[in-house]
Amino acid sequence: MPTRLPQRTRLLPRRNFLQLSALATGAALLPAQAQTFATARTPRLPLNDPARQRTWAAALSTLAGNIHLVPGYDRPVLFEGSVYPGIWQECGPHEGLVYGTLSKYITQNDGAPTPLEIARNNHMAFFANQRPIGHESAGQIPASIKMTEVGFGQIQMVVPIAATAWELAQLTDDDELLVTAYNACSRWDAWLRQYRDTRNTGLVEGFCAYDTGHDNSPRWAGIPNRCPDSDARKVPPIPSMPRLCPDLSATVYGARVALAHMATELGKGDEASRWHEDAEKIRQLIITKLYCPEDAAFYDLDAQNKFVRVRSDVISRVLGEHVLKHYDPHDKAIFEAIWTRQIHNPKAFWAPYPLTSIAMDDPTFNRPTPPNPWPRNVWAGPSQALTALRAPRWMPYYGKQTELNHLMRQWCEAIMRHTEFRQQMDPITGDFTQADPSGYSPAALVFLDFTRRLSQSTQ
């Protein structure tokens, strides 16, 4: 049996947090091929058939095979998988969190890291590689940690690492994670204020396509993928740059809300108040400056104060951080317009296999002519597994559980057809792009998380 360390001393009185299990630190990594993951407890499946059972087991096996070490950190993490040998800030911490919440359904060999340990590592690896005090770019958290390099050439944010760290700290009562995340994410926020608000608007600026992880997206047509000299502090010398970005600003909003909660938990009342105030300021700016009522959409605003009118999954990313409050009449009216005209519109994002990365009725939507498929990693139309994995973070908040259930069933059905885990699929047919090999962690997590959620849903 693996050695278990004693539980850490609490910094504060215990709260009524859900605890999935206690973390064990310093667990040894077994070679991925030697790890045998199996279901410790399979959910009561909505359709308890052999195909679903096979896909469940295949998804667990895929994730087990994607656990590896990365440079700059000595504990194993869950890789993105397929052709992506590493972890990215936009999704790696969130994927780790989802994996951790599945822990009661997973067993592993003695000495292998538990899902909750992997979830922790998918956060701590980024904090360990944060640029230190005294560095010319002190406070910058890497965009990616790959087998070949630790990347700092863009910011690449979507789901806030502060938010997922806060959620994980609640799940596990992990004070070391809480303190580390609070300090690291506070410094990251300071870096973003210094280098990504050059126009002094209070919003967050995008400098390149990889800042938002939108590879091959018409949103960034004509804009370089990386920042000049692979330095995320440098904006390309293009008249329309930098842009005020609603999704990057929403990420910072969500991070500040999480930082406020962390500060409260750590007994830092004054800091908590400041984080709440700063969060509300950027939330209001997103709505007043980056929302277009005529189109019911959030857009980038370029340096010439023109909207970049491409209706993309930027919209759902803003909703992902609850920028629009469901209890506020003004915000609720905006949400209903967005929901009706964009998200749930079968001519826009609500395809048979939702959600598309570009609205289908947007002029920039790219649909290949059969039999020519989409190339790999295209945010110009296909429904992406990452977007699906993020949907439970916002749809129930806005009262859309029934629609979320439909989305989850469609994704599970598409994945079960071939028992493969790929990055993107045709939103009309549900056929996955075959350019890359199977083994993509977000798709495996989509199937496992969605199956669990559907088994628990009463709708």
WOGI-V563499 format. One record per residue. RES is the residue in three letters. OMEGA is omega in radians with two decimals (NA if undefined). NEAR is the number of other ideal C-beta (glycine too) atoms within 8 Angstrom. D_FIRST is the distance of its C-alpha to the first C-alpha in Angstrom with 1 decimal. Layout:
[[RES;OMEGA;NEAR;D_FIRST] [RES;OMEGA;NEAR;D_FIRST]]
//
This chain:
[[MET;3.11;3;0.0] [PRO;3.11;8;3.8] [THR;3.11;5;6.5] [ARG;3.08;6;8.8] [LEU;3.09;7;12.4] [PRO;3.14;4;15.1] [GLN;-3.14;6;17.3] [ARG;3.07;7;20.3] [THR;-3.13;5;23.6] [ARG;3.04;8;25.8] [LEU;-3.08;7;29.1] [LEU;3.08;9;30.8] [PRO;-3.12;4;30.7] [ARG;3.07;7;28.2] [ARG;-3.14;7;29.9] [ASN;3.14;3;29.5] [PHE;2.99;8;27.3] [LEU;3.12;5;25.3] [GLN;-3.14;8;21.6] [LEU;3.06;10;19.4] [SER;3.06;9;16.1] [ALA;3.12;8;15.2] [LEU;2.96;10;14.7] [ALA;-3.10;11;12.1] [THR;3.08;6;14.2] [GLY;3.13;6;13.9] [ALA;-3.13;12;11.2] [ALA;3.11;7;11.9] [LEU;3.00;10;14.1] [LEU;3.02;9;13.9] [PRO;-3.06;6;17.4] [ALA;-3.09;10;18.6] [GLN;-3.12;5;19.7] [ALA;-3.12;7;16.3] [GLN;3.11;12;14.8] [THR;3.14;7;15.4] [PHE;3.10;10;16.1] [ALA;3.13;8;17.4] [THR;3.03;10;18.9] [ALA;-3.13;7;16.8] [ARG;-3.12;6;20.2] [THR;3.10;8;23.4] [PRO;3.01;9;26.2] [ARG;-2.96;5;29.4] [LEU;3.10;13;31.1] [PRO;3.06;7;34.8] [LEU;-3.00;5;35.7] [ASN;-3.09;7;33.2] [ASP;-3.10;7;34.2] [PRO;-3.12;5;32.7] [ALA;3.14;8;33.6] [ARG;3.12;13;31.7] [GLN;3.12;11;28.6] [ARG;-3.11;9;28.8] [THR;3.08;13;29.3] [TRP;-3.13;14;26.4] [ALA;3.14;10;24.1] [ALA;3.12;11;25.9] [ALA;3.09;13;25.6] [LEU;3.13;14;21.8] [SER;3.10;9;21.9] [THR;-3.13;15;24.4] [LEU;3.11;15;22.4] [ALA;-3.14;12;19.3] [GLY;-3.14;10;21.8] [ASN;3.13;13;23.2] [ILE;-3.04;14;20.3] [HIS;3.01;10;21.4] [LEU;3.08;8;22.2] [VAL;3.10;12;25.7] [PRO;3.03;8;28.1] [GLY;3.13;8;28.1] [TYR;-2.95;13;24.6] [ASP;3.11;3;21.4] [ARG;-3.01;13;18.9] [PRO;3.11;9;18.9] [VAL;3.07;17;21.4] [LEU;3.12;13;22.7] [PHE;3.01;12;25.8] [GLU;3.05;15;29.0] [GLY;-3.05;13;28.9] [SER;-3.12;12;31.7] [VAL;-3.07;6;34.1] [TYR;-3.10;9;32.6] [PRO;3.13;9;30.2] [GLY;3.12;12;29.2] [ILE;-3.11;15;29.2] [TRP;-3.08;12;32.4] [GLN;-3.09;15;33.1] [GLU;-2.99;12;35.1] [CYS;-3.06;14;32.1] [GLY;3.10;15;28.8] [PRO;3.12;14;27.8] [HIS;3.11;12;29.1] [GLU;3.09;15;27.2] [GLY;3.13;18;23.9] [LEU;3.14;13;24.8] [VAL;3.11;11;25.5] [TYR;3.13;15;22.3] [GLY;-3.13;16;20.4] [THR;3.10;9;22.5] [LEU;-2.95;13;21.3] [SER;-3.07;12;17.6] [LYS;3.11;8;17.9] [TYR;-2.99;11;19.1] [ILE;2.96;12;16.4] [THR;3.11;6;13.0] [GLN;3.12;10;11.3] [ASN;3.08;8;9.1] [ASP;3.11;5;5.5] [GLY;3.11;7;6.9] [ALA;3.14;11;10.1] [PRO;3.10;12;12.2] [THR;3.08;12;12.9] [PRO;3.13;11;16.6] [LEU;3.04;14;17.3] [GLU;3.09;13;16.1] [ILE;3.10;16;18.3] [ALA;3.11;13;21.1] [ARG;-3.11;15;20.9] [ASN;3.13;14;21.1] [ASN;2.99;17;24.0] [HIS;-3.02;16;25.9] [MET;3.10;12;25.0] [ALA;3.11;15;25.9] [PHE;3.14;17;29.4] [PHE;-3.14;11;29.6] [ALA;-3.12;8;28.5] [ASN;3.09;11;31.3] [GLN;-3.12;13;34.0] [ARG;-2.96;8;37.1] [PRO;3.02;6;37.3] [ILE;-3.09;4;40.2] [GLY;3.05;4;43.0] [HIS;-3.11;8;42.4] [GLU;3.08;3;45.5] [SER;-3.07;12;43.5] [ALA;3.10;11;41.3] [GLY;-3.11;10;39.2] [GLN;3.02;12;38.9] [ILE;-3.08;13;35.6] [PRO;3.06;12;35.3] [ALA;-3.10;14;36.3] [SER;3.01;12;33.7] [ILE;-3.07;16;31.0] [LYS;3.11;12;31.4] [MET;-3.08;7;30.4] [THR;-3.05;5;34.0] [GLU;2.90;6;34.7] [VAL;-2.96;10;34.2] [GLY;3.10;12;37.1] [PHE;-3.05;11;39.5] [GLY;3.09;10;42.5] [GLN;-3.13;12;42.4] [ILE;3.01;10;40.7] [GLN;3.13;14;39.3] [MET;2.90;12;38.5] [VAL;3.06;14;38.2] [VAL;-3.04;14;35.5] [PRO;3.08;13;35.4] [ILE;3.08;16;32.2] [ALA;-3.10;16;33.1] [ALA;-3.13;13;33.1] [THR;3.07;14;29.7] [ALA;3.11;15;28.2] [TRP;3.13;13;29.8] [GLU;3.13;9;28.5] [LEU;3.11;17;24.9] [ALA;3.08;15;25.2] [GLN;-3.11;10;26.5] [LEU;-2.95;12;23.7] [THR;-3.08;15;21.0] [ASP;-3.05;11;23.0] [ASP;-3.09;11;22.3] [ASP;3.10;12;25.1] [GLU;3.07;7;24.5] [LEU;-3.12;14;24.8] [LEU;-3.11;15;27.9] [VAL;-3.14;10;29.6] [THR;-3.13;10;28.9] [ALA;-3.12;16;30.2] [TYR;-3.13;12;33.2] [ASN;-3.10;8;34.3] [ALA;-3.09;12;33.8] [CYS;3.02;16;35.4] [SER;3.12;9;38.2] [ARG;3.09;11;39.0] [TRP;3.09;15;38.8] [ASP;3.12;13;41.3] [ALA;3.10;9;43.6] [TRP;-3.14;14;43.4] [LEU;3.09;12;44.4] [ARG;-3.07;8;47.2] [GLN;-2.98;7;48.5] [TYR;-3.09;10;48.4] [ARG;2.99;13;48.3] [ASP;-3.07;13;51.2] [THR;-3.14;8;54.1] [ARG;3.08;8;56.5] [ASN;3.13;5;55.8] [THR;-3.02;8;55.3] [GLY;3.09;7;52.1] [LEU;-3.10;13;50.5] [VAL;-3.04;13;48.1] [GLU;3.00;14;49.6] [GLY;-3.12;12;48.5] [PHE;-3.04;13;49.6] [CYS;-3.07;13;48.3] [ALA;-3.09;12;46.8] [TYR;3.07;13;43.3] [ASP;-3.11;15;43.3] [THR;-3.11;16;42.7] [GLY;-3.08;12;40.9] [HIS;3.10;11;44.0] [ASP;3.03;10;44.4] [ASN;3.13;8;47.6] [SER;3.07;15;48.7] [PRO;3.07;10;52.4] [ARG;-3.06;13;51.5] [TRP;-3.14;11;51.4] [ALA;3.10;7;54.1] [GLY;-3.11;4;55.8] [ILE;-3.13;9;53.2] [PRO;3.10;8;51.0] [ASN;-3.11;7;47.3] [ARG;3.05;9;46.4] [CYS;3.12;16;48.0] [PRO;3.13;10;50.5] [ASP;-3.10;5;49.0] [SER;3.13;8;45.5] [ASP;-3.05;10;45.9] [ALA;3.08;14;45.1] [ARG;-3.03;6;47.7] [LYS;3.12;9;50.5] [VAL;3.12;10;52.4] [PRO;-3.11;11;54.3] [PRO;-3.12;5;58.0] [ILE;-3.04;7;58.9] [PRO;-3.09;5;61.4] [SER;-3.09;8;59.2] [MET;0.04;12;56.2] [PRO;3.12;11;54.2] [ARG;2.94;12;53.4] [LEU;-2.99;15;52.4] [CYS;-3.13;15;49.4] [PRO;-3.10;15;48.5] [ASP;3.08;12;44.9] [LEU;3.11;15;44.1] [SER;3.09;15;45.8] [ALA;3.09;14;43.9] [THR;3.12;15;40.6] [VAL;3.05;14;41.8] [TYR;-3.14;14;42.9] [GLY;3.11;15;39.5] [ALA;-3.13;15;37.9] [ARG;3.04;15;40.4] [VAL;3.12;13;39.8] [ALA;3.12;14;36.0] [LEU;3.07;14;36.9] [ALA;3.10;13;39.1] [HIS;3.12;10;36.3] [MET;-3.13;15;34.1] [ALA;3.09;13;36.9] [THR;3.14;10;37.5] [GLU;-3.13;10;33.9] [LEU;3.11;11;34.2] [GLY;-3.13;6;37.4] [LYS;-3.01;8;39.6] [GLY;-3.13;8;42.3] [ASP;3.12;6;45.0] [GLU;3.10;8;42.8] [ALA;3.12;12;41.7] [SER;3.14;9;45.4] [ARG;3.13;8;46.1] [TRP;3.11;13;43.4] [HIS;-3.13;11;44.6] [GLU;-3.14;8;48.2] [ASP;3.10;9;47.4] [ALA;-3.12;12;45.4] [GLU;3.11;8;48.4] [LYS;-3.10;9;50.8] [ILE;3.08;15;49.1] [ARG;-3.14;10;48.7] [GLN;3.13;8;52.4] [LEU;3.10;13;53.2] [ILE;-3.08;17;51.3] [ILE;-3.04;12;53.3] [THR;-3.04;7;56.6] [LYS;-2.97;10;56.6] [LEU;3.07;15;54.4] [TYR;3.12;11;55.1] [CYS;-3.11;10;58.0] [PRO;-3.11;7;59.5] [GLU;-3.11;4;61.8] [ASP;-3.04;9;58.9] [ALA;-3.07;11;56.3] [ALA;2.97;11;53.9] [PHE;-3.12;11;52.2] [TYR;2.88;13;53.3] [ASP;3.03;13;53.1] [LEU;-3.03;11;56.1] [ASP;-3.05;11;57.3] [ALA;3.07;9;59.1] [GLN;3.10;6;62.4] [ASN;3.05;5;61.4] [LYS;3.04;7;61.2] [PHE;2.97;8;58.6] [VAL;-2.94;10;56.7] [ARG;3.01;8;57.3] [VAL;-3.12;11;54.5] [ARG;-3.03;11;52.7] [SER;3.12;14;49.1] [ASP;2.92;13;45.6] [VAL;-3.07;14;46.3] [ILE;-3.13;14;47.5] [SER;3.08;14;44.3] [ARG;3.06;14;42.4] [VAL;3.10;14;44.8] [LEU;-3.12;14;44.0] [GLY;3.11;13;40.3] [GLU;3.08;14;40.6] [HIS;3.09;10;42.9] [VAL;3.03;10;45.8] [LEU;-3.08;14;48.1] [LYS;-3.06;7;47.6] [HIS;-3.09;11;47.8] [TYR;-3.11;4;49.6] [ASP;-3.06;8;52.3] [PRO;-3.14;5;55.4] [HIS;3.12;6;56.2] [ASP;-3.12;11;52.7] [LYS;3.12;12;52.5] [ALA;3.09;8;55.8] [ILE;-3.14;13;54.5] [PHE;-3.10;12;51.3] [GLU;3.09;8;53.3] [ALA;3.12;10;55.5] [ILE;-3.11;14;52.6] [TRP;-3.07;11;50.9] [THR;-3.02;9;54.1] [ARG;-3.06;9;55.6] [GLN;-2.95;14;52.5] [ILE;-3.04;12;49.0] [HIS;3.13;10;50.0] [ASN;-3.12;12;53.1] [PRO;3.05;6;52.9] [LYS;-3.09;5;55.3] [ALA;-3.05;14;53.0] [PHE;-3.02;15;49.2] [TRP;3.08;9;48.6] [ALA;3.05;12;48.7] [PRO;3.06;8;47.5] [TYR;-3.02;13;44.1] [PRO;-0.01;11;44.0] [LEU;3.13;15;44.0] [THR;3.13;15;46.0] [SER;2.99;15;45.7] [ILE;3.11;17;49.6] [ALA;-3.07;12;51.8] [MET;3.10;13;53.4] [ASP;3.03;7;56.8] [ASP;-3.12;11;56.5] [PRO;-3.10;3;58.8] [THR;-3.14;9;55.9] [PHE;-3.06;12;53.7] [ASN;3.06;10;53.1] [ARG;-3.12;7;52.9] [PRO;3.08;7;53.3] [THR;3.12;4;55.8] [PRO;0.12;4;54.2] [PRO;-3.12;3;53.2] [ASN;-3.11;5;52.3] [PRO;2.97;10;48.9] [TRP;2.96;13;47.7] [PRO;-3.08;8;46.3] [ARG;2.98;10;42.7] [ASN;-3.11;9;41.7] [VAL;3.08;15;45.0] [TRP;-3.10;15;45.3] [ALA;-3.13;13;48.8] [GLY;-3.06;12;48.4] [PRO;2.97;14;45.2] [SER;-3.02;14;42.7] [GLN;3.13;11;39.6] [ALA;3.13;13;36.0] [LEU;3.10;11;35.5] [THR;3.11;12;38.4] [ALA;-3.11;13;37.1] [LEU;-3.13;15;33.6] [ARG;-3.04;14;35.5] [ALA;3.13;13;37.7] [PRO;3.12;10;35.6] [ARG;-3.09;7;35.9] [TRP;-3.04;13;39.6] [MET;3.08;11;41.0] [PRO;3.13;9;39.9] [TYR;-3.13;8;41.2] [TYR;3.05;11;44.6] [GLY;-3.06;6;44.6] [LYS;-3.13;10;44.1] [GLN;-3.14;10;41.2] [THR;3.13;7;43.3] [GLU;3.06;9;44.0] [LEU;3.11;12;40.3] [ASN;3.11;11;39.4] [HIS;3.12;8;42.0] [LEU;-3.11;13;40.7] [MET;3.13;12;37.1] [ARG;-3.13;11;38.5] [GLN;3.13;12;40.5] [TRP;3.12;14;37.7] [CYS;3.14;15;35.4] [GLU;-3.12;9;38.3] [ALA;-3.13;12;39.0] [ILE;-3.09;14;35.5] [MET;-3.08;11;35.2] [ARG;-3.07;7;38.3] [HIS;-3.11;6;36.8] [THR;3.09;9;33.0] [GLU;-3.05;7;33.2] [PHE;-3.06;15;32.2] [ARG;-2.94;14;35.1] [GLN;-2.96;13;36.5] [GLN;3.13;14;39.8] [MET;3.06;13;42.0] [ASP;-3.07;13;45.6] [PRO;3.14;14;46.2] [ILE;-3.04;8;48.9] [THR;-3.05;7;47.3] [GLY;3.10;13;43.6] [ASP;-3.11;8;43.3] [PHE;3.06;12;40.9] [THR;-3.01;16;42.1] [GLN;-3.04;6;41.2] [ALA;3.13;7;41.9] [ASP;3.06;11;38.2] [PRO;3.03;5;35.4] [SER;3.11;8;33.0] [GLY;-3.09;10;29.6] [TYR;-3.04;16;30.6] [SER;-3.14;15;27.8] [PRO;3.12;14;30.3] [ALA;3.08;12;31.6] [ALA;3.11;15;28.2] [LEU;3.07;15;27.5] [VAL;-3.10;14;31.0] [PHE;-3.10;16;30.3] [LEU;-3.11;14;27.0] [ASP;-3.12;13;28.3] [PHE;3.10;13;31.7] [THR;3.11;14;30.5] [ARG;-3.10;11;28.4] [ARG;3.12;10;31.5] [LEU;3.13;13;33.9] [SER;-3.10;10;32.0] [GLN;-3.05;6;32.3] [SER;3.09;8;35.9] [THR;-3.09;2;38.7] [GLN;NA;5;41.4]]
//
